[in-house]
């Protein structure tokens, strides 16, 4: 029998056989869901690549073309600001000529003292809208990296215009990626791709493999029969395609429908506060079309390739596990030790790809190793069960001894879920350590002590006007950092020190150890905890900010009340300098940090949750298929013995024990693989403990569910002439 001229009958026969096959309905929905998930995973990767390209293009278009004084048409100065632990860029602009080009996204020049904000920044809060003066209009989307970007253009007032600190510009647009924009405070392209492939791509690929092998025992027997009848390799392939074509096509259609909205409108993503720009999505339409056609074909090809091959004259008798070639098991130790050592030996820029790629390979190989170990213990388990008269242990041992592949398929989802979740949590801990310290500062210190930093050229009148704008009882103290960085001098006149309930220190200064001001005392303790000593001395705060490099102002109220950061920022911009930055005081030292860590943490959380949800679906699909098969196999035993508890004892030994062993192995391997990460041992132990406990709970649920499913299937078993 060959496939030539019989393709259509073979396709129809395959579809008809799939409807009556063992676990046929489960496999239909499994292939449908797996194809849809694979389509969406591939589309997500392509959309991310297009988004990075589009953001780079728009960011390059708004970077200035630096010019000399002859043809300069405007002045330009970028600064950074922070709102709700999110960093963003603020650009100060000033036209020099009537034909000065507008920055991309602006329709007109703002008046002096006015600002133009991005729509996302305008929605962030009422306070931030007033920090730079009256907000007029919005920056158009062609001037932003993404619709969710925080960005602002500010035209300074006449009093605060600092022409010496601004860059002369003739126009906008450069051919390279500039150091400005949302991408500086977000996940980088390389990190994004590796994290996406590891946490989303791997679960999607596993889903396809598990779905393709649902009900594999019955189909393998049928394939052997077809081969024995003389069916060629091509005929068996077309028969297999007929089984899977309809669910794969339906899954591709479902994935396409789920993808359609991102091509029509801007799509906000959960957790990460990012909006996917619709034009970027449409720019990837050719690649998306290829993925929508190529992924289903790849799924069908995988379904065919995963079918066992049969050569003429080869026996179809089942083969013992020890007689099978298990050469792939030797790849596991190579991958395990190669990953850890490879990270140490790899160049710095390649360490993350090496760690991510090696971790994926190691975790993917681990289920096969666990299956081999569990299968090797099957004969011993059967002997113990026979010696003790425990039917459940005897049956479970003999079932496990048949081969490692069923066990590997059963524990694969649990193992990979634990590996991905644990690595995601450990990676997140790297980025959360700094933010946790900042949160601790904010909880302890709040906004009672703030820092205003910039290149200040203030006078006494400016400082006094700044304090008046903040209200009575609020003072500004100059902060001068020593060259070594271990000593910070707080400078103010005696009147200010007395109002802050601190004795006048004199011109030489004294180390601040005790002070009656609650906020200042907390700031002293926080800085001392990171190796910085605060000294108080008498002097002119305005003079210090003018003449000392890296000087800033500490702002605090006499009564220690919480200050409004937006109000302080607005007053600083109006009375101190053109561009200022306001932070919690302790964040200006070693407790500061970029918003990139927080953004990376959120992206990793999204990837981790997505991947684990897919893995849970994989575990459910694979387990149901295994349980149905177990119920049909154990049906005669339960009927002949009259013992319905055999399902539960078999489930304990063939499901629960291997799953618990798999959880332990997954935790140990993940601990070893993640040693190159610079994460605290306590954070790693906490993450692995939580994930391991969840894995044990999942193992218990799998065993209970397996027993219930097998019992319900076995209870309706009736003898057949098969």
Buried (B, 14 or more C-beta within 10 A) or exposed (E): EEBEEBBEEBBEBBBEBBEEBBBBEBBBBBBBBBBBBBBBBBBBBBBBBBBBBBBBEBBBBBBBBEBEEEEBBBBBBBBBBBBEBBBBBBBBBBBBEEEBBBBBBBEEBBEBBBBBBBBBBBEBEEBBBBBBBEBEBBBBBEBBBBBBBBBBBBBBBEEBBBEEBBEBBBBBEBEEBBEBBBBBBBBBBEBBBBBBBBBBBBBBBBBBBBBBBBBBBBBBEBBBEBBEEEBBBBBBBBBBBBBBBBBBBBBBBBBBEBBEEBBEEBBEBEBBBBBBBBEBBBBBEEBBEEBBEEBBEBBBEBBBEBBEEBEEEEEBEEEEBEEEEBEEBEBBEEBBBBBBEBBEEBEEEBBBBBBBBBBBBBBBBBBBBBBBBBBBBBBEBBEEBBEEEBBBBBBBBBBBBBBBBBBBBBBBBBBBBBBBBBBBBBBBBBBBBBBEBBEEBBEEBBBBBBBBBBBBBBEEEBBBBBBEBBEEEBBBBBBBBEEEEEBBBBBBBEEBBEBBBBEBBEEEBEEBEEBEBBBBBBBBEBBBEEEBBBBBBBBBBBBBBBEBEEBBBBBBBBEBBEBBBBBBBBBBBBBBBBBBBBBBBBBBBBBBBBBBBBBBBBBBBBBBBBBBEBBBBBBBBBBBBBBBBBBBBBBEBBBEEEEEEBBBBBBBBBBBBBBBBBBBBBBEBBBBBBBBBEBEEEBBEBBBEEBBEBBBEBBBBBBBBBBBBBBEBBEEBEEEEE
